[in-house]
Amino acid sequence: MKQLITLFFILGAALLLNAQPKIEFKNMEHDFGNIKEDKGMATTNFEFKNTGNQPLIVNNVKASCGCTTPEWTQEPIAPGKTGSIKVSYNPQNRPGQFTKNVSVYSNAQPSVASLTIKGNVEPKELTLEEKYPREMGGLRFKTNYMSFGTVLNNETKTDTLEFINNTDKAIKIATYRTPEHITVSYKPETIESGKVGKMIVKFDASKKNAFGYVSDRVYLNINDQSNNEFSVGISVSINEDFSKMTEAEKAKAPVAVFENTTFDFGTISEGDVIDHNYKLTNTGKTDLIIRNVKASCGCTAVKHEDIVKPGATTELKVQFNSRGKKGRQNKSVTVITNDPNNSTTNLRVMGTVNAKAE
């Protein structure tokens, strides 16, 4: 009798172990193919069936991206019945190919299933205003800012900026104020109605005599009208060219060694002023020249010597003024020298500024 009871117990336990819901999808991946960026949400349904012997509950469905929105059957799904998960993808401002995952959490085993959607978003056709968003005197420019990236201090670099005449009359364009190291020309100088022109900008770093990040502005004359609002910003990062140095010159070159590059002032009150000295030693054999020192914020001031003799140590005196600052602060000071192996060093000043007590 005991053996029979034991047998019934084992059989019952086995039945309980086998009593569970099972989620089975018809397809676990959907390819939208090509979809239009400006045609709204792309949607598909993933249908599934409970092939188990207990009610199936989909607890949650999470997408890997905010651009993907899932909706799903909320009520329990009886054995043999079906449900669905609706997945919508928003292609707006997302041209190009995409692959997104959707995780389905349920009381089935395994408890997580992964669905995939993919496709290619064809970019919408831009309006004239979207292609050329910057308007100046009847001309529309693709941008009013040009970045030349990195340029060596003895290098000349050229770039172009496209614009279009959006009026029904011809427009003349010229430049009335430019820095000496920048040359600007136009093709053509008179742009007919509806036609495209090019602003050709040449940056001569050898005439700038500067190092590190540099920004300038070019002012335009449009139809004989000189207006300070008609301007294009230009930026560049100028690096020193060490490529022509001989091995002998490199062996005698200056070497910039900072004792530390990070200073954490801890926690201070708004309005407090913090001073810190960064020690810089020239362990090389010739003069170390500090080409440029630039702070990331007007709240950070730096005092320094321009030349450090071989074997000598100097201090860069950095002052952080917390007036108007609150919360976590992270400021940087970029130091550029003539050390051919380490010409740029970033010093960091960080800490927390608490608001003044009322």
DRENNU-777686 format. One line per field, with one value per residue (C-alpha): residue number from 1; residue in three letters; x, y, z. Coordinates in steps of 0.25 Angstrom, whole numbers, plus 5000, padded with zeros to 4 digits. Example, Ala and Ser with C-alpha at 12.3 -4.5 7.8 and 13.67 -1.06 7.14 Angstrom:
<atoms>
i <- c(1 / 2);
aa <- c(ALA / SER);
u <- c(5049 / 5055);
v <- c(4982 / 4996);
w <- c(5031 / 5029);
</atoms>
This chain:
<atoms>
i <- c(1 / 2 / 3 / 4 / 5 / 6 / 7 / 8 / 9 / 10 / 11 / 12 / 13 / 14 / 15 / 16 / 17 / 18 / 19 / 20 / 21 / 22 / 23 / 24 / 25 / 26 / 27 / 28 / 29 / 30 / 31 / 32 / 33 / 34 / 35 / 36 / 37 / 38 / 39 / 40 / 41 / 42 / 43 / 44 / 45 / 46 / 47 / 48 / 49 / 50 / 51 / 52 / 53 / 54 / 55 / 56 / 57 / 58 / 59 / 60 / 61 / 62 / 63 / 64 / 65 / 66 / 67 / 68 / 69 / 70 / 71 / 72 / 73 / 74 / 75 / 76 / 77 / 78 / 79 / 80 / 81 / 82 / 83 / 84 / 85 / 86 / 87 / 88 / 89 / 90 / 91 / 92 / 93 / 94 / 95 / 96 / 97 / 98 / 99 / 100 / 101 / 102 / 103 / 104 / 105 / 106 / 107 / 108 / 109 / 110 / 111 / 112 / 113 / 114 / 115 / 116 / 117 / 118 / 119 / 120 / 121 / 122 / 123 / 124 / 125 / 126 / 127 / 128 / 129 / 130 / 131 / 132 / 133 / 134 / 135 / 136 / 137 / 138 / 139 / 140 / 141 / 142 / 143 / 144 / 145 / 146 / 147 / 148 / 149 / 150 / 151 / 152 / 153 / 154 / 155 / 156 / 157 / 158 / 159 / 160 / 161 / 162 / 163 / 164 / 165 / 166 / 167 / 168 / 169 / 170 / 171 / 172 / 173 / 174 / 175 / 176 / 177 / 178 / 179 / 180 / 181 / 182 / 183 / 184 / 185 / 186 / 187 / 188 / 189 / 190 / 191 / 192 / 193 / 194 / 195 / 196 / 197 / 198 / 199 / 200 / 201 / 202 / 203 / 204 / 205 / 206 / 207 / 208 / 209 / 210 / 211 / 212 / 213 / 214 / 215 / 216 / 217 / 218 / 219 / 220 / 221 / 222 / 223 / 224 / 225 / 226 / 227 / 228 / 229 / 230 / 231 / 232 / 233 / 234 / 235 / 236 / 237 / 238 / 239 / 240 / 241 / 242 / 243 / 244 / 245 / 246 / 247 / 248 / 249 / 250 / 251 / 252 / 253 / 254 / 255 / 256 / 257 / 258 / 259 / 260 / 261 / 262 / 263 / 264 / 265 / 266 / 267 / 268 / 269 / 270 / 271 / 272 / 273 / 274 / 275 / 276 / 277 / 278 / 279 / 280 / 281 / 282 / 283 / 284 / 285 / 286 / 287 / 288 / 289 / 290 / 291 / 292 / 293 / 294 / 295 / 296 / 297 / 298 / 299 / 300 / 301 / 302 / 303 / 304 / 305 / 306 / 307 / 308 / 309 / 310 / 311 / 312 / 313 / 314 / 315 / 316 / 317 / 318 / 319 / 320 / 321 / 322 / 323 / 324 / 325 / 326 / 327 / 328 / 329 / 330 / 331 / 332 / 333 / 334 / 335 / 336 / 337 / 338 / 339 / 340 / 341 / 342 / 343 / 344 / 345 / 346 / 347 / 348 / 349 / 350 / 351 / 352 / 353 / 354 / 355 / 356 / 357 / 358);
aa <- c(MET / LYS / GLN / LEU / ILE / THR / LEU / PHE / PHE / ILE / LEU / GLY / ALA / ALA / LEU / LEU / LEU / ASN / ALA / GLN / PRO / LYS / ILE / GLU / PHE / LYS / ASN / MET / GLU / HIS / ASP / PHE / GLY / ASN / ILE / LYS / GLU / ASP / LYS / GLY / MET / ALA / THR / THR / ASN / PHE / GLU / PHE / LYS / ASN / THR / GLY / ASN / GLN / PRO / LEU / ILE / VAL / ASN / ASN / VAL / LYS / ALA / SER / CYS / GLY / CYS / THR / THR / PRO / GLU / TRP / THR / GLN / GLU / PRO / ILE / ALA / PRO / GLY / LYS / THR / GLY / SER / ILE / LYS / VAL / SER / TYR / ASN / PRO / GLN / ASN / ARG / PRO / GLY / GLN / PHE / THR / LYS / ASN / VAL / SER / VAL / TYR / SER / ASN / ALA / GLN / PRO / SER / VAL / ALA / SER / LEU / THR / ILE / LYS / GLY / ASN / VAL / GLU / PRO / LYS / GLU / LEU / THR / LEU / GLU / GLU / LYS / TYR / PRO / ARG / GLU / MET / GLY / GLY / LEU / ARG / PHE / LYS / THR / ASN / TYR / MET / SER / PHE / GLY / THR / VAL / LEU / ASN / ASN / GLU / THR / LYS / THR / ASP / THR / LEU / GLU / PHE / ILE / ASN / ASN / THR / ASP / LYS / ALA / ILE / LYS / ILE / ALA / THR / TYR / ARG / THR / PRO / GLU / HIS / ILE / THR / VAL / SER / TYR / LYS / PRO / GLU / THR / ILE / GLU / SER / GLY / LYS / VAL / GLY / LYS / MET / ILE / VAL / LYS / PHE / ASP / ALA / SER / LYS / LYS / ASN / ALA / PHE / GLY / TYR / VAL / SER / ASP / ARG / VAL / TYR / LEU / ASN / ILE / ASN / ASP / GLN / SER / ASN / ASN / GLU / PHE / SER / VAL / GLY / ILE / SER / VAL / SER / ILE / ASN / GLU / ASP / PHE / SER / LYS / MET / THR / GLU / ALA / GLU / LYS / ALA / LYS / ALA / PRO / VAL / ALA / VAL / PHE / GLU / ASN / THR / THR / PHE / ASP / PHE / GLY / THR / ILE / SER / GLU / GLY / ASP / VAL / ILE / ASP / HIS / ASN / TYR / LYS / LEU / THR / ASN / THR / GLY / LYS / THR / ASP / LEU / ILE / ILE / ARG / ASN / VAL / LYS / ALA / SER / CYS / GLY / CYS / THR / ALA / VAL / LYS / HIS / GLU / ASP / ILE / VAL / LYS / PRO / GLY / ALA / THR / THR / GLU / LEU / LYS / VAL / GLN / PHE / ASN / SER / ARG / GLY / LYS / LYS / GLY / ARG / GLN / ASN / LYS / SER / VAL / THR / VAL / ILE / THR / ASN / ASP / PRO / ASN / ASN / SER / THR / THR / ASN / LEU / ARG / VAL / MET / GLY / THR / VAL / ASN / ALA / LYS / ALA / GLU);
u <- c(5000 / 5011 / 5018 / 5005 / 5004 / 5018 / 5016 / 5003 / 5011 / 5023 / 5013 / 5005 / 5019 / 5022 / 5009 / 5011 / 5025 / 5019 / 5008 / 5013 / 5010 / 5018 / 5019 / 5022 / 5023 / 5020 / 5032 / 5042 / 5048 / 5041 / 5048 / 5041 / 5050 / 5050 / 5041 / 5040 / 5045 / 5033 / 5022 / 5020 / 5021 / 5024 / 5016 / 5016 / 5009 / 5017 / 5006 / 5008 / 5001 / 5000 / 5004 / 5005 / 4994 / 4994 / 4989 / 5000 / 5003 / 5011 / 5017 / 5024 / 5030 / 5042 / 5049 / 5064 / 5061 / 5051 / 5049 / 5042 / 5028 / 5022 / 5007 / 5003 / 4991 / 4989 / 4979 / 4983 / 4984 / 4977 / 4984 / 4983 / 4979 / 4987 / 4991 / 5000 / 5010 / 5009 / 5023 / 5024 / 5036 / 5037 / 5047 / 5046 / 5060 / 5066 / 5070 / 5078 / 5078 / 5073 / 5072 / 5064 / 5061 / 5049 / 5049 / 5036 / 5035 / 5025 / 5022 / 5026 / 5039 / 5049 / 5043 / 5049 / 5048 / 5055 / 5048 / 5055 / 5051 / 5060 / 5059 / 5064 / 5059 / 5059 / 5062 / 5051 / 5053 / 5057 / 5051 / 5060 / 5059 / 5064 / 5075 / 5080 / 5075 / 5083 / 5078 / 5086 / 5082 / 5073 / 5084 / 5082 / 5094 / 5096 / 5102 / 5108 / 5120 / 5132 / 5141 / 5154 / 5158 / 5173 / 5183 / 5198 / 5204 / 5211 / 5199 / 5189 / 5175 / 5163 / 5148 / 5136 / 5122 / 5110 / 5098 / 5087 / 5080 / 5065 / 5060 / 5055 / 5067 / 5082 / 5090 / 5105 / 5114 / 5127 / 5135 / 5137 / 5145 / 5154 / 5166 / 5179 / 5181 / 5168 / 5165 / 5151 / 5146 / 5133 / 5128 / 5121 / 5122 / 5108 / 5098 / 5085 / 5072 / 5070 / 5085 / 5095 / 5108 / 5121 / 5128 / 5143 / 5151 / 5166 / 5172 / 5187 / 5192 / 5206 / 5200 / 5192 / 5204 / 5195 / 5194 / 5182 / 5167 / 5165 / 5152 / 5150 / 5139 / 5137 / 5128 / 5120 / 5116 / 5103 / 5097 / 5107 / 5101 / 5111 / 5104 / 5110 / 5099 / 5104 / 5116 / 5121 / 5129 / 5142 / 5149 / 5162 / 5171 / 5186 / 5197 / 5212 / 5219 / 5230 / 5231 / 5244 / 5252 / 5264 / 5267 / 5278 / 5268 / 5258 / 5269 / 5271 / 5256 / 5249 / 5241 / 5229 / 5226 / 5214 / 5214 / 5199 / 5188 / 5176 / 5172 / 5159 / 5155 / 5144 / 5132 / 5131 / 5120 / 5116 / 5124 / 5137 / 5150 / 5160 / 5174 / 5183 / 5197 / 5201 / 5216 / 5222 / 5237 / 5245 / 5253 / 5259 / 5271 / 5266 / 5256 / 5241 / 5232 / 5218 / 5211 / 5197 / 5188 / 5173 / 5163 / 5149 / 5142 / 5143 / 5142 / 5156 / 5168 / 5182 / 5196 / 5209 / 5223 / 5225 / 5239 / 5244 / 5259 / 5264 / 5264 / 5255 / 5241 / 5230 / 5216 / 5203 / 5194 / 5180 / 5168 / 5154 / 5143 / 5130 / 5121 / 5108 / 5112 / 5104 / 5106 / 5117 / 5128 / 5138 / 5147 / 5159 / 5171 / 5179 / 5194 / 5201 / 5216 / 5228 / 5230 / 5230 / 5225 / 5215 / 5211 / 5197 / 5193 / 5179 / 5179 / 5166 / 5159 / 5147 / 5138 / 5125 / 5119 / 5107 / 5097 / 5099 / 5090 / 5079);
v <- c(5000 / 5010 / 5006 / 5010 / 5023 / 5026 / 5023 / 5032 / 5043 / 5042 / 5042 / 5054 / 5062 / 5058 / 5064 / 5076 / 5078 / 5076 / 5086 / 5099 / 5109 / 5109 / 5121 / 5118 / 5129 / 5127 / 5136 / 5142 / 5152 / 5162 / 5170 / 5182 / 5184 / 5198 / 5208 / 5223 / 5232 / 5242 / 5231 / 5229 / 5217 / 5203 / 5193 / 5177 / 5167 / 5155 / 5144 / 5133 / 5121 / 5115 / 5101 / 5097 / 5092 / 5104 / 5119 / 5127 / 5141 / 5151 / 5160 / 5170 / 5174 / 5183 / 5189 / 5191 / 5206 / 5217 / 5217 / 5204 / 5202 / 5189 / 5186 / 5172 / 5163 / 5166 / 5155 / 5141 / 5132 / 5118 / 5106 / 5105 / 5119 / 5130 / 5144 / 5155 / 5165 / 5178 / 5185 / 5199 / 5205 / 5221 / 5224 / 5239 / 5245 / 5231 / 5228 / 5216 / 5201 / 5197 / 5185 / 5185 / 5175 / 5173 / 5164 / 5157 / 5153 / 5142 / 5131 / 5121 / 5113 / 5120 / 5132 / 5142 / 5141 / 5151 / 5156 / 5164 / 5175 / 5180 / 5188 / 5200 / 5215 / 5223 / 5237 / 5247 / 5257 / 5270 / 5283 / 5295 / 5301 / 5288 / 5286 / 5301 / 5305 / 5317 / 5330 / 5342 / 5353 / 5344 / 5334 / 5321 / 5313 / 5299 / 5304 / 5316 / 5309 / 5302 / 5292 / 5290 / 5279 / 5278 / 5286 / 5286 / 5300 / 5300 / 5295 / 5301 / 5295 / 5298 / 5295 / 5299 / 5303 / 5302 / 5312 / 5315 / 5327 / 5326 / 5339 / 5343 / 5352 / 5350 / 5353 / 5357 / 5352 / 5356 / 5357 / 5370 / 5366 / 5354 / 5350 / 5351 / 5336 / 5333 / 5335 / 5334 / 5333 / 5330 / 5322 / 5329 / 5343 / 5346 / 5335 / 5335 / 5332 / 5317 / 5314 / 5308 / 5315 / 5311 / 5319 / 5314 / 5316 / 5315 / 5314 / 5317 / 5312 / 5318 / 5332 / 5330 / 5327 / 5320 / 5306 / 5298 / 5301 / 5314 / 5321 / 5332 / 5338 / 5343 / 5354 / 5354 / 5366 / 5362 / 5371 / 5382 / 5381 / 5379 / 5373 / 5367 / 5357 / 5351 / 5343 / 5329 / 5324 / 5316 / 5307 / 5299 / 5291 / 5295 / 5285 / 5287 / 5279 / 5271 / 5262 / 5269 / 5267 / 5258 / 5247 / 5256 / 5268 / 5258 / 5253 / 5268 / 5272 / 5277 / 5267 / 5272 / 5264 / 5268 / 5263 / 5261 / 5265 / 5264 / 5272 / 5269 / 5280 / 5272 / 5279 / 5295 / 5305 / 5314 / 5326 / 5320 / 5321 / 5310 / 5311 / 5299 / 5298 / 5288 / 5285 / 5284 / 5279 / 5280 / 5267 / 5269 / 5276 / 5289 / 5300 / 5295 / 5306 / 5307 / 5310 / 5311 / 5309 / 5309 / 5307 / 5300 / 5311 / 5325 / 5321 / 5316 / 5325 / 5320 / 5327 / 5322 / 5324 / 5323 / 5316 / 5305 / 5303 / 5288 / 5282 / 5293 / 5292 / 5302 / 5304 / 5306 / 5313 / 5310 / 5317 / 5312 / 5322 / 5315 / 5327 / 5323 / 5308 / 5297 / 5282 / 5274 / 5281 / 5276 / 5286 / 5285 / 5293 / 5289 / 5291 / 5291 / 5291 / 5288 / 5274 / 5266 / 5253 / 5259 / 5273 / 5274 / 5271 / 5272 / 5276 / 5274 / 5281 / 5275 / 5275 / 5278 / 5292 / 5293 / 5304 / 5315 / 5313 / 5323);
w <- c(5000 / 5004 / 4990 / 4983 / 4990 / 4987 / 4972 / 4972 / 4979 / 4968 / 4957 / 4963 / 4964 / 4950 / 4945 / 4953 / 4947 / 4933 / 4936 / 4930 / 4919 / 4907 / 4897 / 4882 / 4872 / 4857 / 4854 / 4863 / 4853 / 4843 / 4832 / 4828 / 4816 / 4811 / 4818 / 4816 / 4827 / 4826 / 4825 / 4840 / 4849 / 4842 / 4850 / 4850 / 4859 / 4865 / 4867 / 4877 / 4883 / 4897 / 4894 / 4909 / 4918 / 4928 / 4925 / 4919 / 4924 / 4917 / 4928 / 4921 / 4907 / 4906 / 4894 / 4892 / 4887 / 4890 / 4875 / 4877 / 4883 / 4887 / 4891 / 4895 / 4899 / 4914 / 4919 / 4922 / 4909 / 4911 / 4906 / 4891 / 4890 / 4883 / 4886 / 4879 / 4881 / 4872 / 4870 / 4864 / 4859 / 4857 / 4846 / 4847 / 4847 / 4846 / 4832 / 4829 / 4833 / 4846 / 4855 / 4868 / 4879 / 4887 / 4900 / 4904 / 4918 / 4922 / 4932 / 4921 / 4921 / 4917 / 4923 / 4913 / 4898 / 4888 / 4876 / 4865 / 4855 / 4844 / 4831 / 4824 / 4825 / 4812 / 4816 / 4813 / 4802 / 4808 / 4806 / 4801 / 4815 / 4821 / 4811 / 4813 / 4827 / 4828 / 4821 / 4819 / 4810 / 4800 / 4800 / 4807 / 4813 / 4817 / 4830 / 4835 / 4842 / 4836 / 4843 / 4837 / 4847 / 4850 / 4842 / 4844 / 4847 / 4834 / 4826 / 4817 / 4816 / 4807 / 4809 / 4802 / 4807 / 4797 / 4796 / 4787 / 4782 / 4787 / 4781 / 4767 / 4764 / 4763 / 4775 / 4776 / 4788 / 4793 / 4806 / 4813 / 4826 / 4827 / 4836 / 4829 / 4830 / 4823 / 4808 / 4802 / 4788 / 4781 / 4769 / 4763 / 4769 / 4763 / 4766 / 4757 / 4763 / 4767 / 4765 / 4774 / 4778 / 4786 / 4796 / 4796 / 4808 / 4810 / 4824 / 4824 / 4838 / 4836 / 4836 / 4848 / 4858 / 4868 / 4874 / 4879 / 4876 / 4868 / 4864 / 4854 / 4846 / 4832 / 4829 / 4815 / 4806 / 4799 / 4788 / 4793 / 4807 / 4818 / 4830 / 4843 / 4843 / 4829 / 4835 / 4835 / 4847 / 4844 / 4854 / 4854 / 4863 / 4860 / 4863 / 4862 / 4851 / 4857 / 4845 / 4839 / 4853 / 4851 / 4861 / 4868 / 4869 / 4876 / 4885 / 4890 / 4890 / 4902 / 4910 / 4918 / 4931 / 4940 / 4954 / 4953 / 4943 / 4952 / 4964 / 4972 / 4981 / 4988 / 4993 / 4993 / 4994 / 4983 / 4982 / 4987 / 4980 / 4979 / 4975 / 4971 / 4965 / 4955 / 4955 / 4941 / 4939 / 4927 / 4927 / 4913 / 4908 / 4901 / 4905 / 4907 / 4901 / 4906 / 4893 / 4898 / 4910 / 4909 / 4920 / 4916 / 4924 / 4927 / 4942 / 4941 / 4940 / 4938 / 4940 / 4935 / 4930 / 4915 / 4915 / 4924 / 4924 / 4924 / 4937 / 4943 / 4949 / 4948 / 4953 / 4945 / 4955 / 4953 / 4959 / 4959 / 4963 / 4967 / 4966 / 4958 / 4959 / 4965 / 4966 / 4960 / 4953 / 4943 / 4936 / 4927 / 4924 / 4911 / 4911 / 4898 / 4897 / 4888 / 4893 / 4880 / 4888 / 4897 / 4891 / 4897 / 4912 / 4918 / 4933 / 4940 / 4951 / 4958 / 4970 / 4975 / 4978 / 4988 / 4987 / 4997 / 5010 / 5010);
</atoms>
